[in-house]
């Protein structure tokens, strides 16, 4: 039997809601995984910087095998937000997790579109927000292509994953080590890094 892996799903309010959903029924506990330990930390309203601080405060010595990030959306709500800056912050966080945070692999989930925003509280309109989400998701997918594919994508102005990249993500983390997650940018996650 493979050794038990530690997985952290880290992000904003979507992750806190996912955690509540998973913990409602015993059958959903630990996402139904037998051989891995899955922990959830969701910070409602959490910006990338707040999530970095939370990880540093709570998990710095935990040595996770995998951290799944769902963050950046709250940053995009601000009128002064810039999609390229959000991508740079996410990439810096991923580098920090791998270099200093003791994490083996990091997967960055695509940002979700919203049906509405809180414009009365100063957030941008839903149209602006969703446009920014599209930009961030595209930049993340392009940013993390291997160099040869990045050149091809820039030349063709289109990123189309090769057939082996289109396999569906599995719900089981035990097989994750055998796949190159950086080759699956179009199926719900964009892997930012490989093992270091």
VENURMO-V38198 format. One record per pair of residues at least 24 apart in sequence whose C-alpha atoms are under 6 Angstrom apart, sorted by the first residue. I is the first residue (numbers start at 1). J is the second residue. Records with the same first field share a line. If there is no record, write none. Layout:
I: J  J
This chain:
4: 35  36
5: 36  65
6: 37  64  65
7: 37  38  64  65  66  67
8: 38  39  40  67
9: 40  67  68
10: 41  42  69
11: 42  69  70  71
12: 42  43  44  46
13: 42  43  44
15: 42
16: 42
47: 74  75
48: 72
60: 101
63: 102  103
64: 103
65: 103  104
66: 105  106
67: 106
68: 106  107  108
69: 108  109
70: 109
77: 123  124
78: 123
79: 124
83: 132  136
104: 195
105: 194  195
107: 191  192
108: 189  190  191
109: 189  190
110: 137  188  189
141: 185
144: 192
